[in-house]
Amino acid sequence: MMGAHVGIISPSTFFPRFPPTSLIKTKTKTKINTSPICSINMSMDPVREWILSEGKATKITKISPVGGGCINLASRYDTDSSSFFVKTNRSIGPSMFEAEAHGLGAMYETGTIRVPKPYKVGELPTGGSYIIMEFIEFGASRGNQSILGRKLAEMHKAGKSSKGFGFDVDNTIGSTPQINTWSSDWIQFYGEHRLGYQLKLASRQYGDSLIYERGQRLVKSIGKLFENVVIEPCLLHGDLWSGNISSDKNGEPVILDPACYYGHSEAEFGMSWCAGFGASFYNGYFEVMPKQPGFQERRDLYMLYHYLNHYNLFGSGYRSSAMSIIDDYLALLKA
């Protein structure tokens, strides 16, 4: 992933269409049973079907549950060729996984930080959807923080967009919709599609007119925080907290479960309050992407989006943090 080519991945690159069972030529060495019973079972299990064809495996040796998620079911499929990571959701269509695959594909194409390569997204015949991706064997720790910072900055530097701020598909932040309509104006994009969307959601969901009204006052005033700042659209992971950061068995950093879009690089640190970034992380990052004037004054602005999202997802425990940030900015900006 190479240099400056980023963006939507072509369906033919990562999501090859699987031909009808009748078109698959079987060979003795593959030992694929093509009896009517097996054909029916295969068609009812598109994950198995893909692994035993496009996945280049002839045998699935083990299927193991993988914990850690709260939205989807996750499994590791071991085969005689390689291992695959599979997520399924029985209650939603493939759009969420398609958006995840587009994000993983865009990050993968930068050739900078390691991410699982997406292979296939599809519908389950009994309802729901699935995604198949590369399985990465994690190491014993999160790896070197300085390397993580540097690799992340390299991704931001390589992942540029000529379309402006946004992404080719909407996606989700947790289970909250994340609107990625393209905009040439970062302040407008962040105010409307990030802060504004969450404020409206809080108003509808909780009837919280106070946070909505004060938040909208802030949205109208945030331009002052970006004076003399050059903002280029960078490819962001979008949901970078400790649960989405790991390392492979060689100690190289790995990031996963993205909510990608092209935005101001500093927005990547919006989840830093639960990411555990230390001084070595930021030193490594700023060696590649120099710190811009006003960085410290904007940090809480990017955290606010995620505090509002947590308020909308998990309830009032996060409201005070969001309101405190809003009030502090209103005082600072005299808004």
C-alpha positions as a Markdown table, in Angstrom:
| # | Residue | x | y | z |
|---|---|---|---|---|
| 1 | Met | 0.0 | 0.0 | 0.0 |
| 2 | Met | 1.8 | 2.1 | -1.4 |
| 3 | Gly | 2.3 | 5.6 | -1.1 |
| 4 | Ala | -0.4 | 8.0 | -2.0 |
| 5 | His | -2.9 | 5.6 | -3.5 |
| 6 | Val | -5.7 | 5.3 | -1.1 |
| 7 | Gly | -9.5 | 5.3 | -1.1 |
| 8 | Ile | -12.2 | 2.9 | -1.9 |
| 9 | Ile | -11.0 | -0.6 | -2.6 |
| 10 | Ser | -12.2 | -2.2 | -5.7 |
| 11 | Pro | -14.6 | -5.1 | -5.2 |
| 12 | Ser | -12.5 | -7.2 | -7.5 |
| 13 | Thr | -9.4 | -6.6 | -5.3 |
| 14 | Phe | -10.7 | -7.8 | -2.0 |
| 15 | Phe | -14.2 | -9.2 | -2.6 |
| 16 | Pro | -14.0 | -11.7 | -5.5 |
| 17 | Arg | -17.3 | -13.0 | -6.5 |
| 18 | Phe | -17.7 | -16.7 | -5.7 |
| 19 | Pro | -18.9 | -18.7 | -8.8 |
| 20 | Pro | -22.0 | -20.9 | -8.5 |
| 21 | Thr | -21.2 | -24.4 | -7.1 |
| 22 | Ser | -22.0 | -25.8 | -10.5 |
| 23 | Leu | -19.1 | -23.8 | -12.1 |
| 24 | Ile | -16.4 | -25.0 | -9.7 |
| 25 | Lys | -14.2 | -27.6 | -11.2 |
| 26 | Thr | -13.2 | -30.2 | -8.6 |
| 27 | Lys | -9.9 | -32.1 | -8.7 |
| 28 | Thr | -9.0 | -35.2 | -6.8 |
| 29 | Lys | -6.3 | -33.5 | -4.8 |
| 30 | Thr | -8.7 | -31.0 | -3.3 |
| 31 | Lys | -10.9 | -33.7 | -1.9 |
| 32 | Ile | -14.0 | -31.5 | -2.1 |
| 33 | Asn | -17.1 | -33.6 | -1.8 |
| 34 | Thr | -19.6 | -32.5 | -4.5 |
| 35 | Ser | -22.4 | -34.8 | -3.6 |
| 36 | Pro | -25.9 | -33.2 | -3.4 |
| 37 | Ile | -25.8 | -33.2 | 0.4 |
| 38 | Cys | -22.5 | -31.4 | 0.5 |
| 39 | Ser | -23.6 | -28.9 | -2.1 |
| 40 | Ile | -26.6 | -28.0 | 0.0 |
| 41 | Asn | -24.5 | -27.6 | 3.1 |
| 42 | Met | -21.9 | -25.5 | 1.3 |
| 43 | Ser | -24.5 | -23.2 | -0.1 |
| 44 | Met | -25.9 | -22.7 | 3.4 |
| 45 | Asp | -22.4 | -21.8 | 4.7 |
| 46 | Pro | -20.9 | -19.1 | 2.5 |
| 47 | Val | -18.0 | -18.6 | 4.9 |
| 48 | Arg | -16.9 | -22.2 | 4.5 |
| 49 | Glu | -17.6 | -22.0 | 0.8 |
| 50 | Trp | -15.2 | -19.1 | 0.3 |
| 51 | Ile | -12.5 | -20.5 | 2.5 |
| 52 | Leu | -12.5 | -23.8 | 0.6 |
| 53 | Ser | -12.3 | -22.0 | -2.8 |
| 54 | Glu | -11.0 | -18.5 | -3.0 |
| 55 | Gly | -9.3 | -19.0 | 0.4 |
| 56 | Lys | -7.1 | -21.7 | -1.2 |
| 57 | Ala | -7.8 | -24.2 | 1.6 |
| 58 | Thr | -8.8 | -27.8 | 1.1 |
| 59 | Lys | -9.7 | -28.5 | 4.7 |
| 60 | Ile | -10.9 | -26.5 | 7.7 |
| 61 | Thr | -9.1 | -28.0 | 10.7 |
| 62 | Lys | -10.5 | -26.0 | 13.6 |
| 63 | Ile | -13.1 | -23.3 | 14.3 |
| 64 | Ser | -12.5 | -21.4 | 17.6 |
| 65 | Pro | -14.5 | -18.5 | 19.2 |
| 66 | Val | -12.7 | -15.2 | 19.7 |
| 67 | Gly | -13.8 | -13.0 | 22.5 |
| 68 | Gly | -13.6 | -9.2 | 23.0 |
| 69 | Gly | -16.4 | -7.9 | 20.8 |
| 70 | Cys | -19.8 | -6.8 | 22.0 |
| 71 | Ile | -21.6 | -6.2 | 18.7 |
| 72 | Asn | -20.6 | -9.2 | 16.5 |
| 73 | Leu | -19.6 | -12.9 | 17.0 |
| 74 | Ala | -16.0 | -13.6 | 16.0 |
| 75 | Ser | -14.3 | -16.8 | 15.1 |
| 76 | Arg | -10.9 | -18.1 | 14.0 |
| 77 | Tyr | -10.9 | -20.6 | 11.2 |
| 78 | Asp | -7.8 | -22.7 | 11.0 |
| 79 | Thr | -7.2 | -24.5 | 7.7 |
| 80 | Asp | -4.5 | -26.5 | 6.0 |
| 81 | Ser | -3.3 | -23.3 | 4.2 |
| 82 | Ser | -3.7 | -20.4 | 6.6 |
| 83 | Ser | -6.0 | -19.0 | 9.3 |
| 84 | Phe | -8.9 | -16.5 | 8.8 |
| 85 | Phe | -10.7 | -14.2 | 11.1 |
| 86 | Val | -14.5 | -14.2 | 10.6 |
| 87 | Lys | -17.1 | -11.9 | 12.2 |
| 88 | Thr | -20.8 | -12.5 | 11.8 |
| 89 | Asn | -23.9 | -10.6 | 12.8 |
| 90 | Arg | -27.3 | -12.3 | 12.6 |
| 91 | Ser | -29.4 | -9.2 | 12.8 |
| 92 | Ile | -27.9 | -6.7 | 10.2 |
| 93 | Gly | -27.2 | -6.7 | 6.5 |
| 94 | Pro | -23.7 | -6.5 | 5.0 |
| 95 | Ser | -23.5 | -2.6 | 4.9 |
| 96 | Met | -21.7 | -2.3 | 8.3 |
| 97 | Phe | -19.1 | -5.0 | 7.3 |
| 98 | Glu | -18.7 | -3.5 | 3.8 |
| 99 | Ala | -17.9 | -0.1 | 5.4 |
| 100 | Glu | -15.4 | -1.9 | 7.7 |
| 101 | Ala | -13.8 | -3.6 | 4.8 |
| 102 | His | -13.5 | -0.4 | 2.9 |
| 103 | Gly | -11.7 | 1.2 | 5.8 |
| 104 | Leu | -9.4 | -1.8 | 6.4 |
| 105 | Gly | -8.6 | -1.8 | 2.6 |
| 106 | Ala | -7.8 | 1.9 | 2.5 |
| 107 | Met | -5.4 | 1.6 | 5.5 |
| 108 | Tyr | -3.9 | -1.6 | 4.1 |
| 109 | Glu | -3.1 | 0.1 | 0.8 |
| 110 | Thr | -1.0 | 2.8 | 2.5 |
| 111 | Gly | 1.6 | 0.1 | 3.2 |
| 112 | Thr | 2.4 | 1.7 | 6.6 |
| 113 | Ile | 0.9 | 0.2 | 9.8 |
| 114 | Arg | -0.2 | -3.4 | 9.8 |
| 115 | Val | -4.0 | -4.0 | 9.6 |
| 116 | Pro | -5.9 | -7.2 | 8.8 |
| 117 | Lys | -6.4 | -7.6 | 5.1 |
| 118 | Pro | -10.1 | -7.9 | 4.2 |
| 119 | Tyr | -11.1 | -10.7 | 1.9 |
| 120 | Lys | -14.9 | -11.1 | 1.6 |
| 121 | Val | -18.2 | -9.6 | 2.8 |
| 122 | Gly | -21.5 | -11.2 | 2.2 |
| 123 | Glu | -25.0 | -12.1 | 3.4 |
| 124 | Leu | -25.8 | -15.2 | 5.5 |
| 125 | Pro | -28.6 | -17.3 | 4.0 |
| 126 | Thr | -30.5 | -17.4 | 7.2 |
| 127 | Gly | -30.2 | -13.6 | 7.8 |
| 128 | Gly | -27.4 | -11.3 | 8.8 |
| 129 | Ser | -24.0 | -10.9 | 7.3 |
| 130 | Tyr | -20.3 | -11.8 | 7.6 |
| 131 | Ile | -16.8 | -10.6 | 6.9 |
| 132 | Ile | -13.7 | -12.7 | 6.3 |
| 133 | Met | -10.3 | -11.2 | 6.9 |
| 134 | Glu | -6.7 | -12.1 | 7.5 |
| 135 | Phe | -6.1 | -13.6 | 10.9 |
| 136 | Ile | -3.2 | -11.9 | 12.7 |
| 137 | Glu | -1.5 | -13.8 | 15.6 |
| 138 | Phe | -1.1 | -11.2 | 18.4 |
| 139 | Gly | 1.9 | -10.8 | 20.5 |
| 140 | Ala | 2.0 | -10.7 | 24.3 |
| 141 | Ser | 1.9 | -6.9 | 24.5 |
| 142 | Arg | 0.8 | -3.8 | 22.6 |
| 143 | Gly | 4.3 | -3.4 | 21.3 |
| 144 | Asn | 6.6 | -0.4 | 21.2 |
| 145 | Gln | 4.7 | 2.9 | 21.7 |
| 146 | Ser | 7.2 | 4.9 | 19.7 |
| 147 | Ile | 6.9 | 2.6 | 16.7 |
| 148 | Leu | 3.1 | 2.8 | 17.0 |
| 149 | Gly | 3.2 | 6.6 | 16.9 |
| 150 | Arg | 5.6 | 6.7 | 14.0 |
| 151 | Lys | 3.6 | 4.1 | 12.0 |
| 152 | Leu | 0.4 | 5.9 | 12.6 |
| 153 | Ala | 1.9 | 9.2 | 11.4 |
| 154 | Glu | 3.2 | 7.4 | 8.3 |
| 155 | Met | -0.3 | 6.3 | 7.6 |
| 156 | His | -1.7 | 9.8 | 8.0 |
| 157 | Lys | 1.1 | 11.1 | 5.7 |
| 158 | Ala | 0.5 | 8.5 | 3.0 |
| 159 | Gly | -3.3 | 8.4 | 3.1 |
| 160 | Lys | -4.5 | 11.5 | 1.3 |
| 161 | Ser | -7.7 | 12.3 | -0.4 |
| 162 | Ser | -8.4 | 14.6 | -3.4 |
| 163 | Lys | -12.1 | 14.6 | -2.5 |
| 164 | Gly | -11.7 | 16.5 | 0.7 |
| 165 | Phe | -13.0 | 15.4 | 4.1 |
| 166 | Gly | -15.2 | 12.4 | 4.5 |
| 167 | Phe | -15.3 | 8.9 | 3.0 |
| 168 | Asp | -16.9 | 7.1 | 0.1 |
| 169 | Val | -19.2 | 5.2 | 2.5 |
| 170 | Asp | -20.9 | 6.0 | 5.8 |
| 171 | Asn | -19.9 | 3.7 | 8.6 |
| 172 | Thr | -20.3 | 3.4 | 12.4 |
| 173 | Ile | -18.5 | 4.5 | 15.5 |
| 174 | Gly | -19.4 | 1.7 | 17.9 |
| 175 | Ser | -22.9 | 1.1 | 16.8 |
| 176 | Thr | -23.7 | 4.8 | 16.2 |
| 177 | Pro | -24.0 | 5.8 | 12.5 |
| 178 | Gln | -21.1 | 8.0 | 11.3 |
| 179 | Ile | -21.9 | 10.3 | 8.4 |
| 180 | Asn | -19.1 | 10.7 | 5.9 |
| 181 | Thr | -20.5 | 13.0 | 3.2 |
| 182 | Trp | -17.7 | 14.7 | 1.4 |
| 183 | Ser | -16.8 | 18.3 | 2.3 |
| 184 | Ser | -14.0 | 20.7 | 1.3 |
| 185 | Asp | -14.3 | 22.4 | 4.6 |
| 186 | Trp | -13.0 | 20.6 | 7.7 |
| 187 | Ile | -14.6 | 23.0 | 10.2 |
| 188 | Gln | -18.0 | 22.6 | 8.5 |
| 189 | Phe | -17.5 | 18.8 | 8.3 |
| 190 | Tyr | -16.5 | 18.3 | 11.9 |
| 191 | Gly | -19.2 | 20.7 | 13.2 |
| 192 | Glu | -22.0 | 19.2 | 11.2 |
| 193 | His | -21.2 | 15.5 | 10.8 |
| 194 | Arg | -19.3 | 14.8 | 14.1 |
| 195 | Leu | -20.3 | 17.2 | 16.9 |
| 196 | Gly | -23.7 | 18.3 | 15.4 |
| 197 | Tyr | -24.8 | 14.7 | 14.7 |
| 198 | Gln | -24.1 | 13.6 | 18.2 |
| 199 | Leu | -25.7 | 16.7 | 19.7 |
| 200 | Lys | -28.9 | 16.1 | 17.7 |
| 201 | Leu | -28.9 | 12.4 | 18.8 |
| 202 | Ala | -28.6 | 13.4 | 22.5 |
| 203 | Ser | -31.5 | 15.8 | 22.0 |
| 204 | Arg | -33.7 | 13.2 | 20.4 |
| 205 | Gln | -32.7 | 10.3 | 22.7 |
| 206 | Tyr | -32.6 | 12.0 | 26.0 |
| 207 | Gly | -34.5 | 15.3 | 25.4 |
| 208 | Asp | -31.2 | 17.0 | 26.5 |
| 209 | Ser | -31.9 | 20.5 | 25.2 |
| 210 | Leu | -29.2 | 22.0 | 27.5 |
| 211 | Ile | -26.2 | 20.1 | 26.0 |
| 212 | Tyr | -27.7 | 20.6 | 22.5 |
| 213 | Glu | -28.0 | 24.3 | 22.8 |
| 214 | Arg | -24.6 | 24.9 | 24.4 |
| 215 | Gly | -23.0 | 22.4 | 22.0 |
| 216 | Gln | -24.5 | 24.3 | 19.0 |
| 217 | Arg | -23.1 | 27.5 | 20.3 |
| 218 | Leu | -19.7 | 25.9 | 20.4 |
| 219 | Val | -20.0 | 24.5 | 16.9 |
| 220 | Lys | -20.6 | 28.0 | 15.6 |
| 221 | Ser | -17.4 | 29.2 | 17.3 |
| 222 | Ile | -14.8 | 26.5 | 16.7 |
| 223 | Gly | -13.3 | 28.2 | 13.7 |
| 224 | Lys | -11.2 | 30.4 | 16.1 |
| 225 | Leu | -9.3 | 27.3 | 17.2 |
| 226 | Phe | -8.0 | 26.7 | 13.7 |
| 227 | Glu | -6.6 | 30.1 | 12.8 |
| 228 | Asn | -3.2 | 29.8 | 10.9 |
| 229 | Val | -3.5 | 26.0 | 10.8 |
| 230 | Val | -3.1 | 24.1 | 7.5 |
| 231 | Ile | -5.5 | 21.2 | 7.5 |
| 232 | Glu | -5.1 | 18.4 | 5.0 |
| 233 | Pro | -7.4 | 15.4 | 4.8 |
| 234 | Cys | -5.6 | 12.4 | 6.2 |
| 235 | Leu | -6.8 | 8.8 | 6.4 |
| 236 | Leu | -7.8 | 8.2 | 10.0 |
| 237 | His | -8.5 | 5.0 | 11.8 |
| 238 | Gly | -11.3 | 6.9 | 13.6 |
| 239 | Asp | -11.7 | 4.8 | 16.7 |
| 240 | Leu | -8.3 | 4.4 | 18.1 |
| 241 | Trp | -8.6 | 3.2 | 21.7 |
| 242 | Ser | -6.7 | 0.4 | 23.6 |
| 243 | Gly | -9.1 | -2.3 | 22.5 |
| 244 | Asn | -8.3 | -1.6 | 18.8 |
| 245 | Ile | -4.5 | -1.6 | 19.2 |
| 246 | Ser | -2.3 | -4.6 | 19.5 |
| 247 | Ser | 0.9 | -6.0 | 18.0 |
| 248 | Asp | 1.8 | -9.1 | 16.0 |
| 249 | Lys | 4.1 | -11.9 | 17.2 |
| 250 | Asn | 7.1 | -9.9 | 15.9 |
| 251 | Gly | 6.2 | -6.9 | 18.0 |
| 252 | Glu | 5.0 | -4.8 | 15.0 |
| 253 | Pro | 1.9 | -2.6 | 15.9 |
| 254 | Val | -1.5 | -3.7 | 14.6 |
| 255 | Ile | -4.7 | -1.6 | 14.5 |
| 256 | Leu | -8.1 | -3.0 | 13.8 |
| 257 | Asp | -11.9 | -2.4 | 14.0 |
| 258 | Pro | -11.7 | 1.1 | 12.3 |
| 259 | Ala | -14.2 | 3.8 | 11.7 |
| 260 | Cys | -12.3 | 5.3 | 8.8 |
| 261 | Tyr | -12.6 | 8.7 | 7.1 |
| 262 | Tyr | -10.4 | 11.4 | 5.8 |
| 263 | Gly | -10.0 | 14.2 | 8.4 |
| 264 | His | -7.6 | 16.4 | 10.4 |
| 265 | Ser | -4.8 | 14.2 | 11.7 |
| 266 | Glu | -5.3 | 15.5 | 15.2 |
| 267 | Ala | -8.8 | 14.0 | 15.3 |
| 268 | Glu | -7.1 | 10.6 | 15.6 |
| 269 | Phe | -6.3 | 11.4 | 19.2 |
| 270 | Gly | -10.0 | 11.9 | 20.2 |
| 271 | Met | -10.0 | 8.5 | 22.0 |
| 272 | Ser | -6.7 | 9.1 | 23.8 |
| 273 | Trp | -8.5 | 9.2 | 27.1 |
| 274 | Cys | -8.9 | 5.5 | 26.9 |
| 275 | Ala | -6.0 | 4.6 | 24.6 |
| 276 | Gly | -3.1 | 4.8 | 27.0 |
| 277 | Phe | -0.8 | 6.8 | 24.7 |
| 278 | Gly | 2.4 | 7.8 | 26.5 |
| 279 | Ala | 5.1 | 10.4 | 25.8 |
| 280 | Ser | 7.1 | 8.0 | 23.6 |
| 281 | Phe | 4.0 | 7.5 | 21.4 |
| 282 | Tyr | 3.6 | 11.3 | 20.8 |
| 283 | Asn | 7.3 | 11.8 | 20.3 |
| 284 | Gly | 7.3 | 9.1 | 17.6 |
| 285 | Tyr | 4.3 | 10.5 | 15.9 |
| 286 | Phe | 5.5 | 14.1 | 15.9 |
| 287 | Glu | 8.9 | 13.0 | 14.4 |
| 288 | Val | 6.9 | 12.2 | 11.2 |
| 289 | Met | 4.0 | 14.6 | 11.5 |
| 290 | Pro | 5.2 | 17.8 | 13.2 |
| 291 | Lys | 2.9 | 19.3 | 15.9 |
| 292 | Gln | 0.8 | 22.2 | 14.6 |
| 293 | Pro | 0.2 | 25.5 | 16.5 |
| 294 | Gly | -2.7 | 25.2 | 18.9 |
| 295 | Phe | -2.5 | 21.5 | 19.2 |
| 296 | Gln | -3.1 | 21.5 | 22.9 |
| 297 | Glu | -6.1 | 23.9 | 22.6 |
| 298 | Arg | -7.8 | 21.5 | 20.1 |
| 299 | Arg | -7.3 | 18.2 | 22.0 |
| 300 | Asp | -10.4 | 18.4 | 24.0 |
| 301 | Leu | -12.5 | 19.4 | 21.0 |
| 302 | Tyr | -11.7 | 16.1 | 19.4 |
| 303 | Met | -12.3 | 14.2 | 22.6 |
| 304 | Leu | -15.7 | 15.8 | 22.8 |
| 305 | Tyr | -17.0 | 13.8 | 19.8 |
| 306 | His | -16.2 | 10.5 | 21.5 |
| 307 | Tyr | -17.5 | 11.6 | 24.9 |
| 308 | Leu | -20.8 | 12.6 | 23.2 |
| 309 | Asn | -20.9 | 9.3 | 21.4 |
| 310 | His | -20.3 | 7.4 | 24.7 |
| 311 | Tyr | -23.1 | 9.5 | 26.3 |
| 312 | Asn | -25.4 | 8.4 | 23.4 |
| 313 | Leu | -24.4 | 4.8 | 23.6 |
| 314 | Phe | -23.9 | 4.1 | 27.3 |
| 315 | Gly | -25.9 | 6.8 | 29.1 |
| 316 | Ser | -25.5 | 9.7 | 31.5 |
| 317 | Gly | -22.2 | 8.6 | 33.0 |
| 318 | Tyr | -20.4 | 10.4 | 30.2 |
| 319 | Arg | -22.6 | 13.5 | 30.1 |
| 320 | Ser | -20.7 | 15.5 | 32.7 |
| 321 | Ser | -17.4 | 15.1 | 30.8 |
| 322 | Ala | -19.0 | 16.2 | 27.5 |
| 323 | Met | -20.7 | 19.2 | 29.2 |
| 324 | Ser | -17.5 | 20.2 | 31.0 |
| 325 | Ile | -15.6 | 20.3 | 27.7 |
| 326 | Ile | -18.4 | 22.4 | 26.0 |
| 327 | Asp | -18.5 | 24.9 | 28.9 |
| 328 | Asp | -14.7 | 25.3 | 29.0 |
| 329 | Tyr | -14.6 | 26.0 | 25.3 |
| 330 | Leu | -17.5 | 28.5 | 25.5 |
| 331 | Ala | -15.6 | 30.4 | 28.2 |
| 332 | Leu | -12.3 | 30.2 | 26.3 |
| 333 | Leu | -13.9 | 31.4 | 23.0 |
| 334 | Lys | -16.3 | 33.8 | 24.8 |
| 335 | Ala | -19.1 | 32.3 | 22.8 |
